[in-house]
Amino acid sequence: MRRLLNDPYDVVEEMLEGFCRAHSEHVHLYEDDGRVVVSNLAPVKNKVGVIIGGGSGHEPLFLGYVGENFADAAVIGNINTSPSPESCYNAVKAVDAGRGCIYLYGNYAGDVMNFDMGAEMAAEDGIRVETVTITDDVYSSENIADRRGVAGDFFVFKAAAAKAAMGADLDEVVAAAKKANDNTRSMGVALSSATHPATGRAMFELAEGDMEIGMGIHGEPGVRRGKLQNADKVVDEIMSYILPDLPFEAGDEVAVLVNSLGATPLMDLHICYRRVAQILDEKKIKIYSSLVGPYATTMDMFGMSITLMKLDSELKELLDYPCNAPYYVKK
Amino acid sequence: MYTDCILGKDYFYQVIEKIAGLIEEKRDYLTELDAAIGDADHGFNLSIGFREVLKKMPEWKDKDIKGFFRSVGMTLLGKVGGAAGPLYGSFFMKFGEPGSGKDEVTFQELFEMFKQGVEAVEQRGKAILGEKTMVDALRPALNAFEKAMKENLEAKQVMEAFVDAARQGAEATIDMIAKKGRAMRLGERSRGHLDPGAASSTMILEVFLDCFPF
């Protein structure tokens, strides 16, 4: 194992303690619940509360996107495990400003059960909570509603949070989140497993020199496993699944996210991005904006994912809306 | 029938204590089962929950059976997360219901407890038989309990039939294709693996038999 940890039972709490100290100008832990990271500005007067969350191990996903004009709170679960219903409910109590809240998270069975129970508890208090689950991972299912959420979470969080920051009501924020999700597609490649902090062992087996195209961020199997190929070939294969899925066509404008699964260096990501841009140029798809870096990771996993979001004027405005969070600033 | 078979709070305390110990002992085994078709954390997350249960149990000594299991369920719900948290949390919270205001229950009431617990899991997980989940152990076990009681088997034999059915049900998940949870996305590749939820729920039911005082 090549990880810097203490007692594996303390990893999440110790991470949160460090995170909230390091970014104390943005966030703090909710006083009644150490698994809820709250923006220092929340509750924001007259604003729909935006609550994101999921398991730990995907940082900066979730907690890094809590801040001004971004999420109001992130609910944090154990490693790769959704948070508890009580924490989901406590996040509502922490951020609700009287206009209701939206839960946004990747579409996984555990997350759905826990967040739904949280919403039921909030409803008993008379607080309306709506949910949009993110389903951007192209290869995870034929049926879009069954697909899981991966790095596309970022675009959906950004769009919904901007809509809320503009003063929209809950229905409008839900509509913006759905629109963002409907226009977002992702797919990745894994070159290694991550190390589970509790066992100190790989979460799944993937031999050195092999890769798995389409693998999920928890090691869910993908399209195929094979020998590692060069960057261009890997990008070509991933793009051959993403582009026809929406589909993305000539004349479209897109936002691009080339994301590291944790251990893949920026050098490799930019080499991959270059190939993505070449393909989009060939297809006459215009790149409106790009992000390259670790946005949704799996701890120390080697690998990369590509996310495209098809834009219209509303989605452009939402992505461009200024925000200030520990791991994403838009001026 | 079964009028002599009364189960007191001490039985239930002992069961929960033993389950907590067993989860700790089998943590890595359950996690390995989960690594094959899930996300390699089932044992670890359950152990987080049951460690907390064990720590808090002394505070629950004066509660009635319902209150005790409500505390167990709420603790698991709060600490475990994932799918296992709501499923086991709901199981134990409902399991205690028939013990409202009571320090002991009849064998008939024990059946009612299992019935409510299993139904809670089915509702929360929206799972039915054959989907490679813990329901594949729990539902056949419950059905066997009911059948054995109707056949007027002795309480101990009823419990044995109950656990046998859970074991067989869990075993049968090996040949199933997952239709729920993370393993669902594996399709055909989920075949050939024991479902970790069916395995852990069978382990838990076995403790109810091991501690059975009759």
Interface residues (C-beta under 8 A of the other chain):
Chain A: P8 Y9 G55 G77 N78 I79 N80 T81 S82 P83 S84 P85 E86 S87 Y108 A109 G110 M113 N114 M117 S140 S141 D146 R148 H196 A198 T199 M203 F204 G216 H218 G219 E220 P221
Chain B: D28 T31 A35 D39 A40 D41 F44 N45 I48 R51 L77 G78 K79 V80 G81 G82 A83 A84 G85 P86 L87 R124 G125 K180 G181 R182 M184 R185 L186 R189
